[in-house]
Amino acid sequence: MAIDPDTQIVLDMIRLAGRPSFEALSPAEAREAMLASRKVLAPPPEDVGECRDTTVPGPLGPIGVRLYRPAGTSANDVLPALVFYHGGGWVIGDLDTHDGPCRRYANAARCRVVSIDYRMAPEYVFPAAVDDCAAATKWVFDNAASLCIDPGKIAVGGDSAGGNLAAVMALMARDGVLPPLAHQMLVYPATDMTMTSVSSTTIGPGVPLTSVTMKWFIDHYMKTDRTDWRASPLRVASVAGTAPALVLTCGHDPLRDEGIAYAHRLEREGVRVVHIHYADQIHGFLGMGRIIRAADQAIDIMARVLQQALHPPGPVM
């Protein structure tokens, strides 16, 4: 399978730097490695109208969140919102590693973004991340007026582990555990913890996320039944009735097949879905836009779909 020349430059940089794989590190070391790589590979952050950190109540204490307002808006403007869950295998990643894309989504989709700093493994295993994301998402709805958010136009989204959590939140909203959602944005999402697909077992060395690395993440996160739909949304009885979706997948990715399967299942069960597949890309390429030009393109496409979901056209007269 061919690979984007820009992406090959990144892979060569990683190889020449001798960066160890995540599974060769402790979780603390892996967190530092991810943050360091973002500083090298991510483009400069865009200016936004506001960016501030606060905390919201959670099941075991305060949950950190970062609130963004798009450039060119005032503090009193009532806007749609994206509740965003960062990626990193439920083990690494934080508000800072995903600050750049959140700024882009806010500006390009003209929406407020609420980024969630949920508890991570191995310190807190499943379902801690799910519980935190549900509590924080409910807080956004409950406080929509003070946040100047339109409660009828709230989306969820995230990449990788965050895409997994967004899919789970969409199912919870469908079931009435959370209020209805306007959209779900699933970026190379993990949807099946059992790792039974072809790609989950065959992506080998040479890319940042291999099948072995993915197993390392899941082993830290899951200590119970890996078929539980709150961890493996692909295994839920039905996805019908969930919010309209965008699913992005890429070819050189252990999560490729389960992401494609989830997109196909959403379509088959009557959910309106946009599926974008980058056959020549690696997992995590959206955070490498300083070098990989396709990252900007992908974010622009997703932001456009998000904007259309959150700013629907008025009735035709």
N, C-alpha and C positions, 0 to 999 in steps of 0.2 A: 504494500500500500504506500503510495507516494506521500511525501511530507513537504509542507510549505518550506521554501528556501529560507525565509525569515526564521521559522521555527528551528530549522537545522542549525542556524547560527547560535541560537540559544542553547541547543543541546551540546554543541561544540564548546561553548563557554563553560557550561556545567562540567563537562568532561575534563577540560583543561584546568579548571579550578580544583579538580579533585574533590568536589563536594560529596560527602558521604550520603548514602540513601537515608531516608527518614528512619527506616527500621533498624539502622545501625546506631541510632542515637537514643538518648532518653527522651521522654516527652518534653521536658524542659529545654533540652538542647534542640529538639526539633522545632519548638516554638521560636526560639531565637533564629534558627536557620531560615525559617519561612519569612520572618520579618526582615532579615538581612537581604534575602533574595528579592523581596518586593522593592526595597530601596534601590536596587540595581536595575530591575527590569520594568518597574511601573513608570508610566509617564508622569510628568509634574501634575499635581492635583489642580483641578479647576477651582476658581473662586465661586463661592455660593453666597446667597444672601445672609445665611446664618448657619453656624455649626456649633452646637454646644452639647456637653455631656451632662447627664443627670442619672438618677436611679429610680427604679420603680419597684413596688413590692413583689416579692417572689415567694415560692413555697418554702425556701430555706433562708430567706433574707433578701436584701436588695439585689436587683439585677441592673447592671449598667446598660444604658442606652445612649445613643448619639442621635441628636435631632438635627436634620438638615432642612433648610428652606431654600428654594431655588433663587438664583440671581435675578434681579429685576422685580422682585415681589416685596411687599411690605409685611411687617409682622402681623398685621390684622387681616391679611388676605386669607379667606377660607379656601383651602386647596384639597385636592385628592391626596392620598398617601400610599406609599409603599412601605410595608413592614419587611425589613430585610434581615436574613439570617446568614451569617458568614460561613464560608467553607473552611475545610481543614480537617476532615476526617473525625469530627467530634473531639479531637485531641489538640489541634493547633489552630492558629488563626485568631483574630480578635478584631476590635473596632478599627484599629490602625491598619491592619493588613488589607482591609477592604474599604478603606476610606475613599480611595480614588473612584472606583465604580459607583459608590453611593452618591458622590458628588455629580457624576455624569448623569445618573438616572434622575436625580433631582432637577438638574437644569434642562436636560433634553426632554423629559416627560412632563415638565412643569408640575412637579408634585413635591410634597414634603416626603422625606425619607426618615424612617425610624429604624436604626440599626441596633440589633439586640446582641448583647454580650452574655450569652447563655453559659451555664456551667458546663465544663468539659471533663472528659475522661482523661486519665484513669482515676482522677480524684473523685469524680462523680459519674457513675455509669448510667446507661439507659435505665429508666426513662427520664433522667434529670433534665437533659437538654429539651426534651419534648415538653415537660412540665413548665420549664422556664419560658419557653417560646409561647406556649399557650397563655400563661399568665401575663406576659408582656403584651401579647397581641390583644388580649381582652382589655388591658389597661389603655391601649390606644383607643379602642372603641369607647370605653367608659369616660375617657377624658378628651374626646374629640372636640368638644366645644372650646375648652381652654387651650387646646393645641391648634385651634383654627383649622381643623380637618373636617372634611365632609364625610360623615360616617357611612354614607351610602356609596362611597367611592374609595374603598380601601382594598389594596392588593397585598399579596404576600409574595416573597421571592427570595432566592438564594442560590448559591452555587455549591455543587458537590454535596457535602453534608448539609449545607444550608438549603440546597434544593430538596434534599430528603425531608428536612423539617418543614419546608414550605408545602410540600405535597401532603404531609401529615396534617398541617394546619388547615389546608383546604378540605380534607376529609372531615376533620372535626367541625368545620363550619357547615359543611353539607349535613352533618348529623345534629346540628343545633347546639353543640358544645361551645362554639364561638358564633358570633353574628355572621351573616352572609358576606361573602367576599366578591369583589368585582373582577378579580383576575388572579392567576397563579403563574409565576415566572420561575421555571425550573431549569437551571443551568447545569449541564452535565450532572443530573441528579443521581444519587445512590437510591435505588428503589428495592433492592433485594439483598438482605444480609447473608443469604445462604451461599452466595458465590457459586452458582451452578451454571451460569451462562458460559459460552465459549470465551468471550473477551475477558471475563473475570478470572480466567485461569491461564490465559495465553499471552498476556502482555508482559514481555520480559524486559531485561535491562536495556538502558539507552534512553529512557524517558523518565521524568520525575516521578510519576505515579505508575508503578508496576502492579501486577497481580499480588506479588509478595508484600509490597508496601500496603496495598489495600487490606490485605488480611491482617497486617499489623494494626492498622487503625481499627478494624472491626473487633479484633480480639481485645483491644483496650476498652471499646465502647460497650460491647454486648457480653453480658454474663448470664443471660437468660435465654428464653426461646427466640431464636432468630427469625421465626416465621411470624411473630407478632406484627400486625399491620402498622403499628405505630413506629416500628423500625423498618419494616419491609412493606411499604405501601403497595407494591406490585401484587402482594398476596392478600390484599383486602377483598372481601366478598364482591364488592361492586365499587366502581369509581363514578358511576352515573350520578348526575346531579351536582358534581363539583364545579367550581368556577371555571370559566373559559381559561385556556392555558396556552403558554408558550413553553416549548421544550427544546432546549439546545443540546445537541450531542456532538461528539467528535470521534474520529476514527481510531486514533492511537490512545485508547483509554480503556482501562478495565471496566469502567461503568458504561461503556458504549451500548452493549446489547440490552441491559436492563433499562437504560434510558429510552432507547428506541422502542422497546416492548411497552413501556409505560405510555409513550406518546400514541402508539397504535391502539392500546387498550382504551385510552381516553376517547379516541375517535370512534372506536367500535361501539363504545357504550354511550355515545350520544353527546359527548362533551366537545365543544368547539375548540380546536387546537391548531396552533401554528407550530410545525416541527422544522427546525433548522438543523442541518447536519453538515459539519465541517469534516469531510473525510480525511483531509490532510493536516489535521491539527491534533495537539496533545491536550490532555487534561490540564486545566489551569491556565490555558493560554490567555484568557481575558486579563490576567494580572501581569502580562508581559508586553504591554502595548508600547513600551519604549523602543522595542525591536520588532515585535510581531505586528505588522500593520493590520492584519485581519482582526486583531482584538478591537481596535477602534470601530471597524466596520460592524462587527458582531454586536457591540454595545449600542451602536447607533440603531441597528435594526430592532434590537430588543426594546430600546427606549421608545422607538416609534410605535411598536405594538402596544407597549404599556400606556403610552399617551392616548392611543385610540381607545383603549379599554377604560381609562380613567376620565377621558374627555369625550364621551360619545356625542355624535351629532344630535342637534335638536330635531324636533318633528318637522317633516316636510309640509309646508303650508300649500 
